[in-house]
Amino acid sequence: MNLDLRIPMGMMFTLVGAILSAFGLATKDRVGFYAQSLGINLNLWWGLVLLVFGLTMFLLGRRRQKQLASLPPEPAEKGEVRRGH
């Protein structure tokens, strides 16, 4: 099984980043809501950071999966049974 953990991890971070960014955009006009963070919309900024990180992980994982799919299968050693990649 050649599951690259960057793919599901990237999907999770992308989803959380999109939700957090949407929440930050929906609450950007609330002045008192961001008073504790000195008026900085941290939901929006951290959502964008998570979104970029998630997309990067996902794309790196997909690129590696495509590289592995293009490689020829490795020959089985004597006495070894190979299943798939």
PDB file of N, CA, C and O in Angstrom, chain B, residues numbered from 101:
ATOM      1  N   MET B 101       0.847  -1.175   0.000  1.00  0.00           N
ATOM      2  CA  MET B 101       0.000   0.000   0.000  1.00  0.00           C
ATOM      3  C   MET B 101       0.891   1.235   0.000  1.00  0.00           C
ATOM      4  O   MET B 101       1.761   1.378   0.860  1.00  0.00           O
ATOM      5  N   ASN B 102       0.680   2.113  -0.947  1.00  0.00           N
ATOM      6  CA  ASN B 102       1.515   3.300  -1.087  1.00  0.00           C
ATOM      7  C   ASN B 102       0.734   4.560  -0.767  1.00  0.00           C
ATOM      8  O   ASN B 102       0.662   5.469  -1.594  1.00  0.00           O
ATOM      9  N   LEU B 103       0.151   4.628   0.413  1.00  0.00           N
ATOM     10  CA  LEU B 103      -0.580   5.814   0.822  1.00  0.00           C
ATOM     11  C   LEU B 103       0.400   6.821   1.387  1.00  0.00           C
ATOM     12  O   LEU B 103       1.100   6.544   2.360  1.00  0.00           O
ATOM     13  N   ASP B 104       0.445   7.986   0.773  1.00  0.00           N
ATOM     14  CA  ASP B 104       1.279   9.070   1.263  1.00  0.00           C
ATOM     15  C   ASP B 104       0.450   9.852   2.280  1.00  0.00           C
ATOM     16  O   ASP B 104      -0.626  10.350   1.949  1.00  0.00           O
ATOM     17  N   LEU B 105       0.934   9.961   3.495  1.00  0.00           N
ATOM     18  CA  LEU B 105       0.171  10.611   4.557  1.00  0.00           C
ATOM     19  C   LEU B 105      -0.030  12.099   4.323  1.00  0.00           C
ATOM     20  O   LEU B 105      -0.867  12.722   4.975  1.00  0.00           O
ATOM     21  N   ARG B 106       0.725  12.670   3.402  1.00  0.00           N
ATOM     22  CA  ARG B 106       0.547  14.086   3.111  1.00  0.00           C
ATOM     23  C   ARG B 106      -0.796  14.366   2.444  1.00  0.00           C
ATOM     24  O   ARG B 106      -1.308  15.482   2.540  1.00  0.00           O
ATOM     25  N   ILE B 107      -1.374  13.374   1.771  1.00  0.00           N
ATOM     26  CA  ILE B 107      -2.649  13.595   1.082  1.00  0.00           C
ATOM     27  C   ILE B 107      -3.800  13.782   2.078  1.00  0.00           C
ATOM     28  O   ILE B 107      -4.458  14.822   2.031  1.00  0.00           O
ATOM     29  N   PRO B 108      -4.078  12.824   2.981  1.00  0.00           N
ATOM     30  CA  PRO B 108      -5.174  13.074   3.933  1.00  0.00           C
ATOM     31  C   PRO B 108      -4.867  14.215   4.907  1.00  0.00           C
ATOM     32  O   PRO B 108      -5.773  14.944   5.311  1.00  0.00           O
ATOM     33  N   MET B 109      -3.606  14.372   5.282  1.00  0.00           N
ATOM     34  CA  MET B 109      -3.225  15.463   6.168  1.00  0.00           C
ATOM     35  C   MET B 109      -3.457  16.809   5.474  1.00  0.00           C
ATOM     36  O   MET B 109      -3.965  17.746   6.089  1.00  0.00           O
ATOM     37  N   GLY B 110      -3.092  16.901   4.217  1.00  0.00           N
ATOM     38  CA  GLY B 110      -3.324  18.123   3.453  1.00  0.00           C
ATOM     39  C   GLY B 110      -4.799  18.428   3.284  1.00  0.00           C
ATOM     40  O   GLY B 110      -5.207  19.587   3.346  1.00  0.00           O
ATOM     41  N   MET B 111      -5.605  17.389   3.071  1.00  0.00           N
ATOM     42  CA  MET B 111      -7.044  17.588   2.947  1.00  0.00           C
ATOM     43  C   MET B 111      -7.634  18.107   4.254  1.00  0.00           C
ATOM     44  O   MET B 111      -8.492  18.990   4.240  1.00  0.00           O
ATOM     45  N   MET B 112      -7.180  17.565   5.381  1.00  0.00           N
ATOM     46  CA  MET B 112      -7.691  17.990   6.680  1.00  0.00           C
ATOM     47  C   MET B 112      -7.322  19.450   6.955  1.00  0.00           C
ATOM     48  O   MET B 112      -8.182  20.240   7.345  1.00  0.00           O
ATOM     49  N   PHE B 113      -6.055  19.814   6.756  1.00  0.00           N
ATOM     50  CA  PHE B 113      -5.631  21.186   7.001  1.00  0.00           C
ATOM     51  C   PHE B 113      -6.302  22.160   6.036  1.00  0.00           C
ATOM     52  O   PHE B 113      -6.625  23.283   6.421  1.00  0.00           O
ATOM     53  N   THR B 114      -6.513  21.748   4.799  1.00  0.00           N
ATOM     54  CA  THR B 114      -7.195  22.604   3.828  1.00  0.00           C
ATOM     55  C   THR B 114      -8.632  22.855   4.259  1.00  0.00           C
ATOM     56  O   THR B 114      -9.120  23.982   4.171  1.00  0.00           O
ATOM     57  N   LEU B 115      -9.308  21.817   4.722  1.00  0.00           N
ATOM     58  CA  LEU B 115     -10.695  21.968   5.174  1.00  0.00           C
ATOM     59  C   LEU B 115     -10.781  22.886   6.390  1.00  0.00           C
ATOM     60  O   LEU B 115     -11.617  23.789   6.426  1.00  0.00           O
ATOM     61  N   VAL B 116      -9.926  22.660   7.382  1.00  0.00           N
ATOM     62  CA  VAL B 116      -9.935  23.499   8.582  1.00  0.00           C
ATOM     63  C   VAL B 116      -9.560  24.943   8.231  1.00  0.00           C
ATOM     64  O   VAL B 116     -10.158  25.880   8.760  1.00  0.00           O
ATOM     65  N   GLY B 117      -8.591  25.129   7.356  1.00  0.00           N
ATOM     66  CA  GLY B 117      -8.198  26.469   6.927  1.00  0.00           C
ATOM     67  C   GLY B 117      -9.307  27.185   6.184  1.00  0.00           C
ATOM     68  O   GLY B 117      -9.497  28.388   6.361  1.00  0.00           O
ATOM     69  N   ALA B 118     -10.043  26.460   5.351  1.00  0.00           N
ATOM     70  CA  ALA B 118     -11.152  27.080   4.623  1.00  0.00           C
ATOM     71  C   ALA B 118     -12.259  27.500   5.587  1.00  0.00           C
ATOM     72  O   ALA B 118     -12.826  28.583   5.444  1.00  0.00           O
ATOM     73  N   ILE B 119     -12.570  26.655   6.562  1.00  0.00           N
ATOM     74  CA  ILE B 119     -13.607  26.986   7.544  1.00  0.00           C
ATOM     75  C   ILE B 119     -13.184  28.195   8.371  1.00  0.00           C
ATOM     76  O   ILE B 119     -13.975  29.117   8.575  1.00  0.00           O
ATOM     77  N   LEU B 120     -11.940  28.195   8.847  1.00  0.00           N
ATOM     78  CA  LEU B 120     -11.459  29.299   9.674  1.00  0.00           C
ATOM     79  C   LEU B 120     -11.381  30.603   8.876  1.00  0.00           C
ATOM     80  O   LEU B 120     -11.699  31.668   9.405  1.00  0.00           O
ATOM     81  N   SER B 121     -10.967  30.531   7.627  1.00  0.00           N
ATOM     82  CA  SER B 121     -10.916  31.729   6.783  1.00  0.00           C
ATOM     83  C   SER B 121     -12.319  32.268   6.518  1.00  0.00           C
ATOM     84  O   SER B 121     -12.536  33.480   6.553  1.00  0.00           O
ATOM     85  N   ALA B 122     -13.262  31.381   6.254  1.00  0.00           N
ATOM     86  CA  ALA B 122     -14.641  31.812   6.030  1.00  0.00           C
ATOM     87  C   ALA B 122     -15.205  32.485   7.274  1.00  0.00           C
ATOM     88  O   ALA B 122     -15.902  33.494   7.177  1.00  0.00           O
ATOM     89  N   PHE B 123     -14.902  31.922   8.451  1.00  0.00           N
ATOM     90  CA  PHE B 123     -15.358  32.538   9.693  1.00  0.00           C
ATOM     91  C   PHE B 123     -14.716  33.905   9.885  1.00  0.00           C
ATOM     92  O   PHE B 123     -15.377  34.849  10.320  1.00  0.00           O
ATOM     93  N   GLY B 124     -13.441  34.013   9.566  1.00  0.00           N
ATOM     94  CA  GLY B 124     -12.754  35.298   9.668  1.00  0.00           C
ATOM     95  C   GLY B 124     -13.326  36.340   8.729  1.00  0.00           C
ATOM     96  O   GLY B 124     -13.442  37.511   9.090  1.00  0.00           O
ATOM     97  N   LEU B 125     -13.685  35.919   7.521  1.00  0.00           N
ATOM     98  CA  LEU B 125     -14.298  36.848   6.574  1.00  0.00           C
ATOM     99  C   LEU B 125     -15.702  37.260   7.019  1.00  0.00           C
ATOM    100  O   LEU B 125     -16.104  38.408   6.833  1.00  0.00           O
ATOM    101  N   ALA B 126     -16.448  36.314   7.610  1.00  0.00           N
ATOM    102  CA  ALA B 126     -17.809  36.605   8.051  1.00  0.00           C
ATOM    103  C   ALA B 126     -17.830  37.540   9.255  1.00  0.00           C
ATOM    104  O   ALA B 126     -18.811  38.257   9.456  1.00  0.00           O
ATOM    105  N   THR B 127     -16.779  37.547  10.051  1.00  0.00           N
ATOM    106  CA  THR B 127     -16.753  38.366  11.269  1.00  0.00           C
ATOM    107  C   THR B 127     -15.780  39.536  11.171  1.00  0.00           C
ATOM    108  O   THR B 127     -15.406  40.104  12.197  1.00  0.00           O
ATOM    109  N   LYS B 128     -15.367  39.903   9.984  1.00  0.00           N
ATOM    110  CA  LYS B 128     -14.352  40.960   9.846  1.00  0.00           C
ATOM    111  C   LYS B 128     -14.853  42.347  10.244  1.00  0.00           C
ATOM    112  O   LYS B 128     -14.048  43.216  10.578  1.00  0.00           O
ATOM    113  N   ASP B 129     -16.159  42.568  10.213  1.00  0.00           N
ATOM    114  CA  ASP B 129     -16.702  43.886  10.533  1.00  0.00           C
ATOM    115  C   ASP B 129     -17.051  44.063  12.011  1.00  0.00           C
ATOM    116  O   ASP B 129     -17.487  45.144  12.408  1.00  0.00           O
ATOM    117  N   ARG B 130     -16.875  43.053  12.814  1.00  0.00           N
ATOM    118  CA  ARG B 130     -17.166  43.146  14.248  1.00  0.00           C
ATOM    119  C   ARG B 130     -15.959  43.734  14.971  1.00  0.00           C
ATOM    120  O   ARG B 130     -14.938  43.067  15.137  1.00  0.00           O
ATOM    121  N   VAL B 131     -16.082  44.966  15.390  1.00  0.00           N
ATOM    122  CA  VAL B 131     -14.964  45.676  16.006  1.00  0.00           C
ATOM    123  C   VAL B 131     -14.613  45.067  17.360  1.00  0.00           C
ATOM    124  O   VAL B 131     -13.438  44.826  17.638  1.00  0.00           O
ATOM    125  N   GLY B 132     -15.598  44.816  18.197  1.00  0.00           N
ATOM    126  CA  GLY B 132     -15.350  44.294  19.535  1.00  0.00           C
ATOM    127  C   GLY B 132     -14.918  42.836  19.548  1.00  0.00           C
ATOM    128  O   GLY B 132     -14.335  42.365  20.525  1.00  0.00           O
ATOM    129  N   PHE B 133     -15.201  42.126  18.473  1.00  0.00           N
ATOM    130  CA  PHE B 133     -14.883  40.701  18.407  1.00  0.00           C
ATOM    131  C   PHE B 133     -13.372  40.459  18.422  1.00  0.00           C
ATOM    132  O   PHE B 133     -12.908  39.448  18.948  1.00  0.00           O
ATOM    133  N   TYR B 134     -12.614  41.379  17.848  1.00  0.00           N
ATOM    134  CA  TYR B 134     -11.166  41.227  17.759  1.00  0.00           C
ATOM    135  C   TYR B 134     -10.421  42.231  18.648  1.00  0.00           C
ATOM    136  O   TYR B 134      -9.270  42.571  18.373  1.00  0.00           O
ATOM    137  N   ALA B 135     -11.064  42.690  19.686  1.00  0.00           N
ATOM    138  CA  ALA B 135     -10.432  43.662  20.584  1.00  0.00           C
ATOM    139  C   ALA B 135      -9.265  43.035  21.354  1.00  0.00           C
ATOM    140  O   ALA B 135      -8.251  43.696  21.576  1.00  0.00           O
ATOM    141  N   GLN B 136      -9.395  41.787  21.757  1.00  0.00           N
ATOM    142  CA  GLN B 136      -8.319  41.144  22.518  1.00  0.00           C
ATOM    143  C   GLN B 136      -7.085  40.869  21.676  1.00  0.00           C
ATOM    144  O   GLN B 136      -5.986  40.748  22.217  1.00  0.00           O
ATOM    145  N   SER B 137      -7.242  40.770  20.377  1.00  0.00           N
ATOM    146  CA  SER B 137      -6.090  40.515  19.502  1.00  0.00           C
ATOM    147  C   SER B 137      -5.613  41.794  18.824  1.00  0.00           C
ATOM    148  O   SER B 137      -5.052  41.756  17.729  1.00  0.00           O
ATOM    149  N   LEU B 138      -5.842  42.932  19.489  1.00  0.00           N
ATOM    150  CA  LEU B 138      -5.393  44.243  19.012  1.00  0.00           C
ATOM    151  C   LEU B 138      -5.972  44.597  17.645  1.00  0.00           C
ATOM    152  O   LEU B 138      -5.331  45.280  16.847  1.00  0.00           O
ATOM    153  N   GLY B 139      -7.184  44.129  17.386  1.00  0.00           N
ATOM    154  CA  GLY B 139      -7.861  44.453  16.139  1.00  0.00           C
ATOM    155  C   GLY B 139      -7.427  43.623  14.942  1.00  0.00           C
ATOM    156  O   GLY B 139      -7.854  43.891  13.819  1.00  0.00           O
ATOM    157  N   ILE B 140      -6.590  42.626  15.162  1.00  0.00           N
ATOM    158  CA  ILE B 140      -6.109  41.772  14.064  1.00  0.00           C
ATOM    159  C   ILE B 140      -7.056  40.588  13.916  1.00  0.00           C
ATOM    160  O   ILE B 140      -7.371  39.909  14.894  1.00  0.00           O
ATOM    161  N   ASN B 141      -7.498  40.349  12.713  1.00  0.00           N
ATOM    162  CA  ASN B 141      -8.412  39.241  12.442  1.00  0.00           C
ATOM    163  C   ASN B 141      -7.600  37.942  12.359  1.00  0.00           C
ATOM    164  O   ASN B 141      -7.238  37.491  11.272  1.00  0.00           O
ATOM    165  N   LEU B 142      -7.322  37.355  13.520  1.00  0.00           N
ATOM    166  CA  LEU B 142      -6.487  36.155  13.571  1.00  0.00           C
ATOM    167  C   LEU B 142      -7.151  34.951  12.927  1.00  0.00           C
ATOM    168  O   LEU B 142      -6.468  34.073  12.400  1.00  0.00           O
ATOM    169  N   ASN B 143      -8.470  34.902  12.965  1.00  0.00           N
ATOM    170  CA  ASN B 143      -9.165  33.789  12.313  1.00  0.00           C
ATOM    171  C   ASN B 143      -8.890  33.773  10.815  1.00  0.00           C
ATOM    172  O   ASN B 143      -8.645  32.720  10.228  1.00  0.00           O
ATOM    173  N   LEU B 144      -8.932  34.934  10.216  1.00  0.00           N
ATOM    174  CA  LEU B 144      -8.671  35.020   8.776  1.00  0.00           C
ATOM    175  C   LEU B 144      -7.216  34.685   8.460  1.00  0.00           C
ATOM    176  O   LEU B 144      -6.946  33.897   7.554  1.00  0.00           O
ATOM    177  N   TRP B 145      -6.280  35.275   9.195  1.00  0.00           N
ATOM    178  CA  TRP B 145      -4.864  35.061   8.886  1.00  0.00           C
ATOM    179  C   TRP B 145      -4.424  33.631   9.145  1.00  0.00           C
ATOM    180  O   TRP B 145      -3.727  33.050   8.313  1.00  0.00           O
ATOM    181  N   TRP B 146      -4.809  33.044  10.276  1.00  0.00           N
ATOM    182  CA  TRP B 146      -4.425  31.663  10.546  1.00  0.00           C
ATOM    183  C   TRP B 146      -5.170  30.696   9.633  1.00  0.00           C
ATOM    184  O   TRP B 146      -4.647  29.634   9.296  1.00  0.00           O
ATOM    185  N   GLY B 147      -6.381  31.054   9.234  1.00  0.00           N
ATOM    186  CA  GLY B 147      -7.096  30.237   8.261  1.00  0.00           C
ATOM    187  C   GLY B 147      -6.365  30.196   6.935  1.00  0.00           C
ATOM    188  O   GLY B 147      -6.269  29.143   6.304  1.00  0.00           O
ATOM    189  N   LEU B 148      -5.851  31.338   6.512  1.00  0.00           N
ATOM    190  CA  LEU B 148      -5.085  31.379   5.261  1.00  0.00           C
ATOM    191  C   LEU B 148      -3.776  30.595   5.374  1.00  0.00           C
ATOM    192  O   LEU B 148      -3.362  29.927   4.426  1.00  0.00           O
ATOM    193  N   VAL B 149      -3.128  30.683   6.541  1.00  0.00           N
ATOM    194  CA  VAL B 149      -1.890  29.917   6.754  1.00  0.00           C
ATOM    195  C   VAL B 149      -2.181  28.416   6.674  1.00  0.00           C
ATOM    196  O   VAL B 149      -1.453  27.672   6.017  1.00  0.00           O
ATOM    197  N   LEU B 150      -3.247  27.979   7.345  1.00  0.00           N
ATOM    198  CA  LEU B 150      -3.608  26.560   7.312  1.00  0.00           C
ATOM    199  C   LEU B 150      -4.018  26.120   5.911  1.00  0.00           C
ATOM    200  O   LEU B 150      -3.723  25.000   5.494  1.00  0.00           O
ATOM    201  N   LEU B 151      -4.690  26.998   5.194  1.00  0.00           N
ATOM    202  CA  LEU B 151      -5.104  26.689   3.828  1.00  0.00           C
ATOM    203  C   LEU B 151      -3.895  26.495   2.915  1.00  0.00           C
ATOM    204  O   LEU B 151      -3.848  25.538   2.142  1.00  0.00           O
ATOM    205  N   VAL B 152      -2.932  27.387   3.002  1.00  0.00           N
ATOM    206  CA  VAL B 152      -1.717  27.267   2.179  1.00  0.00           C
ATOM    207  C   VAL B 152      -0.928  26.021   2.565  1.00  0.00           C
ATOM    208  O   VAL B 152      -0.453  25.295   1.692  1.00  0.00           O
ATOM    209  N   PHE B 153      -0.783  25.767   3.868  1.00  0.00           N
ATOM    210  CA  PHE B 153      -0.061  24.578   4.323  1.00  0.00           C
ATOM    211  C   PHE B 153      -0.750  23.304   3.850  1.00  0.00           C
ATOM    212  O   PHE B 153      -0.095  22.382   3.365  1.00  0.00           O
ATOM    213  N   GLY B 154      -2.072  23.256   3.991  1.00  0.00           N
ATOM    214  CA  GLY B 154      -2.816  22.075   3.564  1.00  0.00           C
ATOM    215  C   GLY B 154      -2.711  21.827   2.074  1.00  0.00           C
ATOM    216  O   GLY B 154      -2.519  20.689   1.646  1.00  0.00           O
ATOM    217  N   LEU B 155      -2.834  22.876   1.280  1.00  0.00           N
ATOM    218  CA  LEU B 155      -2.712  22.715  -0.170  1.00  0.00           C
ATOM    219  C   LEU B 155      -1.307  22.275  -0.564  1.00  0.00           C
ATOM    220  O   LEU B 155      -1.139  21.472  -1.482  1.00  0.00           O
ATOM    221  N   THR B 156      -0.298  22.800   0.129  1.00  0.00           N
ATOM    222  CA  THR B 156       1.084  22.402  -0.155  1.00  0.00           C
ATOM    223  C   THR B 156       1.290  20.915   0.141  1.00  0.00           C
ATOM    224  O   THR B 156       1.868  20.193  -0.672  1.00  0.00           O
ATOM    225  N   MET B 157       0.823  20.461   1.294  1.00  0.00           N
ATOM    226  CA  MET B 157       0.966  19.047   1.654  1.00  0.00           C
ATOM    227  C   MET B 157       0.224  18.155   0.665  1.00  0.00           C
ATOM    228  O   MET B 157       0.742  17.123   0.238  1.00  0.00           O
ATOM    229  N   PHE B 158      -0.983  18.556   0.308  1.00  0.00           N
ATOM    230  CA  PHE B 158      -1.786  17.758  -0.619  1.00  0.00           C
ATOM    231  C   PHE B 158      -1.112  17.661  -1.982  1.00  0.00           C
ATOM    232  O   PHE B 158      -1.026  16.576  -2.557  1.00  0.00           O
ATOM    233  N   LEU B 159      -0.635  18.789  -2.500  1.00  0.00           N
ATOM    234  CA  LEU B 159      -0.009  18.778  -3.819  1.00  0.00           C
ATOM    235  C   LEU B 159       1.309  18.010  -3.820  1.00  0.00           C
ATOM    236  O   LEU B 159       1.621  17.330  -4.798  1.00  0.00           O
ATOM    237  N   LEU B 160       2.085  18.107  -2.744  1.00  0.00           N
ATOM    238  CA  LEU B 160       3.320  17.322  -2.659  1.00  0.00           C
ATOM    239  C   LEU B 160       3.024  15.823  -2.608  1.00  0.00           C
ATOM    240  O   LEU B 160       3.730  15.023  -3.222  1.00  0.00           O
ATOM    241  N   GLY B 161       1.992  15.455  -1.883  1.00  0.00           N
ATOM    242  CA  GLY B 161       1.605  14.041  -1.819  1.00  0.00           C
ATOM    243  C   GLY B 161       1.114  13.518  -3.152  1.00  0.00           C
ATOM    244  O   GLY B 161       1.452  12.402  -3.546  1.00  0.00           O
ATOM    245  N   ARG B 162       0.312  14.319  -3.858  1.00  0.00           N
ATOM    246  CA  ARG B 162      -0.181  13.904  -5.177  1.00  0.00           C
ATOM    247  C   ARG B 162       0.970  13.784  -6.174  1.00  0.00           C
ATOM    248  O   ARG B 162       0.992  12.869  -6.997  1.00  0.00           O
ATOM    249  N   ARG B 163       1.926  14.710  -6.096  1.00  0.00           N
ATOM    250  CA  ARG B 163       3.066  14.650  -7.011  1.00  0.00           C
ATOM    251  C   ARG B 163       3.868  13.371  -6.793  1.00  0.00           C
ATOM    252  O   ARG B 163       4.303  12.730  -7.749  1.00  0.00           O
ATOM    253  N   ARG B 164       4.059  13.008  -5.526  1.00  0.00           N
ATOM    254  CA  ARG B 164       4.804  11.782  -5.227  1.00  0.00           C
ATOM    255  C   ARG B 164       4.041  10.542  -5.679  1.00  0.00           C
ATOM    256  O   ARG B 164       4.647   9.584  -6.158  1.00  0.00           O
ATOM    257  N   GLN B 165       2.719  10.551  -5.533  1.00  0.00           N
ATOM    258  CA  GLN B 165       1.917   9.415  -5.994  1.00  0.00           C
ATOM    259  C   GLN B 165       2.054   9.237  -7.505  1.00  0.00           C
ATOM    260  O   GLN B 165       2.150   8.111  -7.993  1.00  0.00           O
ATOM    261  N   LYS B 166       2.062  10.347  -8.244  1.00  0.00           N
ATOM    262  CA  LYS B 166       2.217  10.267  -9.698  1.00  0.00           C
ATOM    263  C   LYS B 166       3.608   9.757 -10.074  1.00  0.00           C
ATOM    264  O   LYS B 166       3.758   9.007 -11.038  1.00  0.00           O
ATOM    265  N   GLN B 167       4.631  10.167  -9.308  1.00  0.00           N
ATOM    266  CA  GLN B 167       5.984   9.676  -9.572  1.00  0.00           C
ATOM    267  C   GLN B 167       6.061   8.177  -9.329  1.00  0.00           C
ATOM    268  O   GLN B 167       6.679   7.457 -10.114  1.00  0.00           O
ATOM    269  N   LEU B 168       5.449   7.699  -8.261  1.00  0.00           N
ATOM    270  CA  LEU B 168       5.477   6.270  -7.968  1.00  0.00           C
ATOM    271  C   LEU B 168       4.703   5.468  -9.006  1.00  0.00           C
ATOM    272  O   LEU B 168       5.093   4.349  -9.340  1.00  0.00           O
ATOM    273  N   ALA B 169       3.617   6.024  -9.516  1.00  0.00           N
ATOM    274  CA  ALA B 169       2.820   5.317 -10.515  1.00  0.00           C
ATOM    275  C   ALA B 169       3.560   5.191 -11.841  1.00  0.00           C
ATOM    276  O   ALA B 169       3.320   4.242 -12.588  1.00  0.00           O
ATOM    277  N   SER B 170       4.454   6.128 -12.148  1.00  0.00           N
ATOM    278  CA  SER B 170       5.163   6.084 -13.418  1.00  0.00           C
ATOM    279  C   SER B 170       6.392   5.173 -13.381  1.00  0.00           C
ATOM    280  O   SER B 170       6.946   4.844 -14.430  1.00  0.00           O
ATOM    281  N   LEU B 171       6.824   4.764 -12.185  1.00  0.00           N
ATOM    282  CA  LEU B 171       7.990   3.887 -12.080  1.00  0.00           C
ATOM    283  C   LEU B 171       7.618   2.460 -12.475  1.00  0.00           C
ATOM    284  O   LEU B 171       6.501   2.014 -12.213  1.00  0.00           O
ATOM    285  N   PRO B 172       8.549   1.744 -13.104  1.00  0.00           N
ATOM    286  CA  PRO B 172       8.269   0.337 -13.410  1.00  0.00           C
ATOM    287  C   PRO B 172       8.262  -0.481 -12.114  1.00  0.00           C
ATOM    288  O   PRO B 172       8.956  -0.134 -11.159  1.00  0.00           O
ATOM    289  N   PRO B 173       7.486  -1.557 -12.081  1.00  0.00           N
ATOM    290  CA  PRO B 173       7.442  -2.377 -10.860  1.00  0.00           C
ATOM    291  C   PRO B 173       8.804  -3.019 -10.587  1.00  0.00           C
ATOM    292  O   PRO B 173       9.530  -3.400 -11.506  1.00  0.00           O
ATOM    293  N   GLU B 174       9.124  -3.127  -9.301  1.00  0.00           N
ATOM    294  CA  GLU B 174      10.398  -3.744  -8.911  1.00  0.00           C
ATOM    295  C   GLU B 174      10.294  -5.255  -9.073  1.00  0.00           C
ATOM    296  O   GLU B 174       9.250  -5.841  -8.788  1.00  0.00           O
ATOM    297  N   PRO B 175      11.376  -5.887  -9.530  1.00  0.00           N
ATOM    298  CA  PRO B 175      11.326  -7.349  -9.675  1.00  0.00           C
ATOM    299  C   PRO B 175      11.322  -8.016  -8.293  1.00  0.00           C
ATOM    300  O   PRO B 175      11.983  -7.564  -7.358  1.00  0.00           O
ATOM    301  N   ALA B 176      10.564  -9.095  -8.203  1.00  0.00           N
ATOM    302  CA  ALA B 176      10.475  -9.830  -6.937  1.00  0.00           C
ATOM    303  C   ALA B 176      11.735 -10.677  -6.764  1.00  0.00           C
ATOM    304  O   ALA B 176      12.254 -11.248  -7.723  1.00  0.00           O
ATOM    305  N   GLU B 177      12.210 -10.746  -5.533  1.00  0.00           N
ATOM    306  CA  GLU B 177      13.365 -11.592  -5.257  1.00  0.00           C
ATOM    307  C   GLU B 177      12.919 -13.047  -5.214  1.00  0.00           C
ATOM    308  O   GLU B 177      11.729 -13.342  -5.104  1.00  0.00           O
ATOM    309  N   LYS B 178      13.864 -13.928  -5.301  1.00  0.00           N
ATOM    310  CA  LYS B 178      13.564 -15.351  -5.346  1.00  0.00           C
ATOM    311  C   LYS B 178      12.836 -15.773  -4.070  1.00  0.00           C
ATOM    312  O   LYS B 178      13.299 -15.532  -2.955  1.00  0.00           O
ATOM    313  N   GLY B 179      11.691 -16.405  -4.267  1.00  0.00           N
ATOM    314  CA  GLY B 179      10.915 -16.897  -3.130  1.00  0.00           C
ATOM    315  C   GLY B 179       9.967 -15.856  -2.535  1.00  0.00           C
ATOM    316  O   GLY B 179       9.239 -16.161  -1.590  1.00  0.00           O
ATOM    317  N   GLU B 180       9.962 -14.632  -3.070  1.00  0.00           N
ATOM    318  CA  GLU B 180       9.116 -13.565  -2.533  1.00  0.00           C
ATOM    319  C   GLU B 180       7.889 -13.408  -3.424  1.00  0.00           C
ATOM    320  O   GLU B 180       7.995 -13.451  -4.650  1.00  0.00           O
ATOM    321  N   VAL B 181       6.726 -13.227  -2.807  1.00  0.00           N
ATOM    322  CA  VAL B 181       5.495 -12.994  -3.543  1.00  0.00           C
ATOM    323  C   VAL B 181       5.210 -11.512  -3.498  1.00  0.00           C
ATOM    324  O   VAL B 181       5.119 -10.935  -2.415  1.00  0.00           O
ATOM    325  N   ARG B 182       5.067 -10.875  -4.661  1.00  0.00           N
ATOM    326  CA  ARG B 182       4.799  -9.431  -4.732  1.00  0.00           C
ATOM    327  C   ARG B 182       3.323  -9.225  -5.048  1.00  0.00           C
ATOM    328  O   ARG B 182       2.753  -9.890  -5.913  1.00  0.00           O
ATOM    329  N   ARG B 183       2.725  -8.289  -4.324  1.00  0.00           N
ATOM    330  CA  ARG B 183       1.329  -7.916  -4.589  1.00  0.00           C
ATOM    331  C   ARG B 183       1.304  -6.425  -4.851  1.00  0.00           C
ATOM    332  O   ARG B 183       1.601  -5.640  -3.951  1.00  0.00           O
ATOM    333  N   GLY B 184       0.961  -6.021  -6.046  1.00  0.00           N
ATOM    334  CA  GLY B 184       0.885  -4.595  -6.396  1.00  0.00           C
ATOM    335  C   GLY B 184       2.251  -3.947  -6.355  1.00  0.00           C
ATOM    336  O   GLY B 184       3.250  -4.580  -6.698  1.00  0.00           O
ATOM    337  N   HIS B 185       2.310  -2.666  -5.932  1.00  0.00           N
ATOM    338  CA  HIS B 185       3.570  -1.914  -5.855  1.00  0.00           C
ATOM    339  C   HIS B 185       4.287  -2.257  -4.590  1.00  0.00           C
ATOM    340  O   HIS B 185       5.370  -1.731  -4.333  1.00  0.00           O
TER     341      HIS B 185
END
